[in-house]
Structure formats: structure tokens, C-alpha cells
Amino acid sequence: MGFKFAQRLVLLLTTAASLVEVSLANMTPGNTHSGAPQKFIVGDSQNWKFGVNYTDWSLKNAPFYLNDTLVFKYDPPSNTTYPHSVSLLPNLRSFLNCDLRKAKMIANQTQGAGNGFNFVLKKKKPYYFVCAERDGFHCKVGLMKFTVSPLHRQQRRY
């Protein structure tokens, strides 16, 4: 029980730290972020797989902006790999608990093959991404979850 609480506390603190980091990045003088939307491969060279800490990955790549694209790459199911998928959770509570009851699958087990599944951040809201495979085991134990809150790009003023 204590370990589970500590794990949730660390995740909550990490999520809070990422929100602070994003806010500070937006307040930095001269930080206009007026460039074109970017593409991010989730997990970089490790892609979307069991055991990678995606909260750390999202913190390293923050901030994210509207119209940036997240690319989820993962192997299709086979005899040597566990299947993965991508789902969105509706709120922080379900994210922290890996509660999949209201999860919305956005990419099935085969959509991550090849060039991967592209997800464009279209709304200024928190997105809670998880792998819902094995009844949430990948989310709970495999660290296959992260959150992003895209920001508006600021326009340059001359």
C-alpha cells in the first residue's frame, strides 16, 4: 500500500513539475516559439515500449505546442513482442490510478508499425496518454503513460 502511494506521489509531483516548467518556459523573455509545429517520436529511439519512463521523456521535451505531432511507434503483435496501443484518459485521477474505465483508444495494436501513429495536439488542454494493454499493467507497472498540456505559440512582434 505504501509503495503504491509513494509511486502516485512521485508521479503527481513530476506532473506538477512539468506544468511549472512549461509555465516558466512561456514566461522567458524572448521565448517566442513562433516556429512551425514539430514532430516528436514518443520515447525517441526507444519508441513506445514497456519499461521506458515516458513522464521523464515528456519533461525532457517540454514544452509542447498546439499543432505539434506526437508519433507513437511500436511493433505490431508477434510471438516475440507484447502488443501495445495508445489510449487517452479523461482526467488526472484516472491517469494517476491507470483507471481505464473511461479510456478512449486512439491507436490499436497495429497502428504503431512502420511510420507510427500520428497524434496532433489540437486543443489547449491536458492530454493523458497511456498504454491500456494487459488491463492496465503496461500503464501501472511499465511506466507507459505521460501527460502533455500544449501551449499556444506566441507570434513575433516587431
N, C-alpha and C positions, 0 to 999 in steps of 0.2 A: 504494500500500500504506500509506504514512504517513498519507494523508488519511483513509482508512477507519479506521485505528487511532485517530486523533485524534477522529473522529466518534463512535466507540464509547466512547472515554474520556469525552467530554463528556456523552454520554447516560447513562453509568454514574454519573458524578458528579452529574448532575441528578436521577437516580432516587434516589441516596443522600441528596441534599439534601432531596428531598420526604419521604422517610421520617423524617429528623431533624425537619423542620418539623412533621409530623404528631405526632410524639412530644412535641415541645415544646408544641404546642397542647393536647395532652391533659393536660400537667402544669401548665398555667397555673392559678393559684388562682382559683376562682370560675368556671371554664370548665366548665359542667355539660353543655351541649349536650343538654338534655333535651327540646328541641322536637321537633316532628313531622318525619318524613322529608321531605327536599327533592327537587325535580326539578331537574336540571341539563341544559341543552341543550349537548351537546358542541360546543365551538367557539363558544359564544354565538351572536351574529348571523351569524357566518361558516359555521356548521353544520359538517358533516363533508365536507371537500373537500381536494383536493390543494394542498399548499404552506402549510398552516396548521400552526404548531408546537403540536401537542397536548400535548407534555410541558410547555411553558410554560402552556398553558391549565389542565392538571391541577394544576400547582403553585399557580397563582393561585386556584383554587377549593378547594384542600385546606384542612382535612381533609374526607374523605368518611366517611359513617357507614353502618352496616348499615341496610338498607331504603331508602336514598336511591336515586333512579332517575336513570339516565343516559339521555337521549333523543338518539338518533342521527338527524339529519335530513339527507337528501341527495336530489338529483334522481334520478329514475329514468333509465335509459339512454335517450339520444336521439342525434340527429345532431350536436348541439352540446355534449354533455357526456360525459365519460368515466364509465363505471359505477363505483360504489363498493359496498362491502359491509362487514360487520363480522365479524371473527373473533377468537377467543380463542387465545392461545398458552399452552402448558403451563408454561413456566418462563422465568426471566430470560435464560438463554443463548439460547434460541430467539428471544426478544424482541429482544435486542441485535443478533442477526445477521439478523433478519427471516427466520428459518428456518421455512417454512410446512409442513414435512412432517407435523407433528402438530397443525396448526391445526384448530380446530373453528369452522365458520361458524355464527354465531348470527343473522345478518340478511343476506338475499340482496340482490341489486341493486335490487329494487323495494320492499323493506320500509321504506326510509327516506323514502319520499314522504309527502306530506300531513303528518300529525301526527308522523311519525317512528316509529322503532323504540324501544321502552322496554326497558331492561335494569335490573332491580332487583338491587342488591348484597346478596345474601342470606347470604354466608359471610364470615367474618373471615379473608381470605386475599388474597394479591396477585392482581389481575386484570390480564392483559396484553392490551390491545385493539390490533388492527391492521386496516388495510385490506389484504386479500390480493390485490387485483386486479392484473392485469398481471404475474403471477408474482412478486409482492412489490415491484414497482417503486414502488408508492404508499407502501409501508412504508419502503423503503430510501431513496428519494430525495425523496418527497413529504411526509415527516415525519408521515404518518398513522399514528401509534402513540402510545400512552401507557399508563401503569400507574397503578392506584389500589389502595390497601390500606385497606379500610373498617375503621373502629373501632366499638366498642360505644359507644352513647350512655350517659352516666352519668345516674343517677337523682338528682334533687334530694333532699337530706336536710335535714329541718327539725328 
